[in-house]
Each structure stands twice: as structure tokens, then as C-alpha cells.
């Protein structure tokens, strides 16, 4: 598959590496300027044998390269326009989270724009996915749960705590929620894709460098609802905590290098561990696989990305 990356001077260079390792050909990338393209090419060549081209004109990239996949790792406010262009040119699109975002825009318009992308992909018979790699952790979670407590039961409680190393940044809790909120919400929707927030139970706290939300999540008239607690925060040093689970079986999530030097993701409960492939690697492999196999779907399809976005906005509006 021919892949183009939009934005490689951040997480995009790692996306490019994972596509290369999955057997795709990274044919090009988009940068905002000539100097950005030069820096991006150097960054890519430092981590894998990149020999593609760089463009500071996105339309020219789409026209000349005709990529099978466009992977969008641009600033949030650019996601909608660039995903739409790529879909209109006939490329499948994998977009970093959140699916789209526009600061201070009408929330209903943001959701409508997200739905526009979903409908466009459907009409063009193309795949649209959102990068929220923790959905890849669910098979590992189920294996660990089986070893500790047997099969996973339907969720009656849900807990996620995710920290990000700030690295000198001073982000508001709103910005942290915009950046990190899609991860726990995509996990919740993986378990309960048709659930809705019971608004009367919703409590939200945005304080210093932390966003904290409590709510009940219900599928139709299912009783009891699922009690949810989500915490996302920035920390200035140390190892950021990542933990999640349902029904009070909470697992720790971290990365480790195995005995062969490969980076792996590990879920653990006490002394029991389940080690698997890197979640982003699995995410990208699944996206490529679903293009080849119409019977499968992205780990986080565009529809779930749009649902996650609507929930994210609903929670933020409730402050």
C-alpha cells in the first residue's frame, strides 16, 4: 500500500515507521513549509530508510502520489479540511485524535462536520478511522481477566486514569481533555458502542492540570447503568500512570522492551502480566487489514470517532 503522512515532525514520524514495519510504502509526506519538509525528511530517515518525497502543497501530494492511505497527524483544527480533501481524492484516511476539533466553535457544528466525514467515507466506499490506540488493548485485557477472574462480564462500572508527561508544557485542563479524552471514551464505546450519558448524573471538574468526569452510561433502558469515572492529567516528571478497567478489575498499562529489543505493551494486575505488540503498531496493521478485507473494520471507525467527539463535547459543556 502507498501511504502519505500529513505532518511528520511529531507523532507522524512514528506513524510512518509503523507503516514501514507493516510492509507499506511511505511514498510521501506533507509539511507546512519548505524548512518543515527538510526537517521532516531528516527525522524520517533517522528511524527507517525513507526515500519518498515531501510536499508543502497538500493538493499536489494527492494529485501526484495518489496514496492508498493518508494518515493525518496535523494540528487538531486542520483535521477536518485535510481528511475531507484526502477522502475526496479517493484515499482511505486514518486521523489522529480527536477526529476533528475547532476551538470555540459551535459544538453542534463540530459534530456535524465529523458526521460529514463519516458520510463522505461511506459514499466513497473508503475507510475512515481515528487513532486512539488503546482499543487495541481489549484482547489483552480479556486474556488477563480470564487468567485472574474468568470471562469478562458486561460492564457495570468503568474506570480510566491517564497521565501525560507535560515536558515543560503548561496546558489548561480543557486542552488536556481535548487531547486525552478520546482515549478513555473510545475504550468505553468499544465496550458499549450504543450507550448514552445519563445527563442528570454527570459531574465534571477541570482543576489545574486535571480533567475529571463522573457519569452513568446506559444502553437504552438497561439496568443498572454503567458507573463511569475518567481522569486525565498532565504530570511534570516521573512515569505517567495509565490504568483502566471495568467491574473493578483495573489493570496497569505500560511499555517495555522485551529480550529481543522490541518495544511491547504490557497490561498487568499485581504480579500477573500480559505482554503484546505495541498498540499503535496493532492499530495501523488493523487499518491496513480492513482496507484489504471488507469484512473487518478499523479499531476505531469514523463512526465511533464521531460518537467519541460528541461525548467529549457533552462532557466539556457540562463544566
Secondary structure, DSSP 4 states (H G I P E B T S, - for coil): -EEEEE--SSTHHHHHHHHHHTT-EEEEEE-SSHHHHHHHHHHHHTTS----EEES-HHHHHHHH--SEEEE-S-GGGHHHHHHHHHHTT-EEEEESSS---TT--HHHHHHHHHHHHHHHHHTT--EEEE-GGGGGHHHHHHHHHHHHSSPPPPSEEEEEEEEE-TT----HHHHHHHHHHHHHHHHHHH-TT-EEEEEEEEEEEETTEEEEEEEEESTT-SSPEEEEEEEEEESSSPPPEEEEETTEEEEEEEEE-TTS-EEEEEEETTEEEEEE-HHHHHHHHHHHHHH-TT---TTBHHHHHHHHHHHHHHHHT-
